[in-house]
Amino acid sequence: MSYPSVALALDQNRVTLHGWVYDIETGSIDTLNGGTGRFIPLADNPQYFATPALSGMAA
């Protein structure tokens, strides 16, 4: 989010960011809940598949 071209695109609403953490051993995926800044299981929360990241959070 701090990279200049990404920050500009975020400011101009031309891009949204979302984060996933993939556990190779279990095959589970956690997704970033942009409202809380916490990672949650994607399988239990499919509505968070592309939640924008919080402004000012480290990417």
C-alpha positions in Angstrom: 0.0 0.0 0.0 3.0 2.3 0.5 4.4 1.7 -3.0 3.7 5.0 -4.9 1.7 3.7 -7.8 -0.4 1.4 -5.6 -1.0 4.2 -3.1 -2.1 6.5 -6.0 -4.4 3.9 -7.4 -6.0 3.3 -4.0 -6.5 7.1 -3.5 -8.2 7.2 -6.9 -10.4 4.2 -6.2 -8.9 2.4 -9.2 -7.8 -0.7 -7.3 -8.7 -2.5 -4.1 -6.4 -4.8 -2.2 -7.2 -8.0 -0.4 -5.0 -10.5 1.4 -5.0 -14.3 1.6 -2.8 -16.6 3.7 -2.6 -20.1 2.3 -1.5 -23.0 4.6 0.2 -25.5 2.3 0.0 -28.3 4.8 -3.8 -28.1 5.5 -4.9 -26.4 2.3 -6.9 -23.8 4.3 -7.1 -20.2 3.2 -7.5 -17.2 5.6 -8.7 -13.9 4.2 -8.2 -10.4 5.4 -11.3 -8.9 7.0 -10.7 -5.2 6.0 -13.0 -4.0 8.7 -11.0 -5.5 11.6 -7.6 -6.0 10.0 -7.6 -9.7 11.1 -7.3 -12.8 9.0 -10.3 -15.2 9.2 -11.1 -18.6 7.6 -12.3 -18.0 4.0 -14.3 -21.2 4.1 -16.5 -19.8 6.9 -16.6 -16.2 5.5 -16.9 -16.2 1.7 -18.3 -12.7 1.7 -14.8 -11.5 2.5 -13.2 -12.7 -0.8 -12.2 -9.2 -1.9 -12.6 -6.9 1.1 -10.5 -3.7 0.7 -7.6 -3.4 3.1 -7.7 -0.8 5.8 -6.1 2.5 4.9 -2.7 2.9 6.5 -2.3 -0.9 7.1 1.0 -2.4 6.1 0.7 -4.4 2.9 
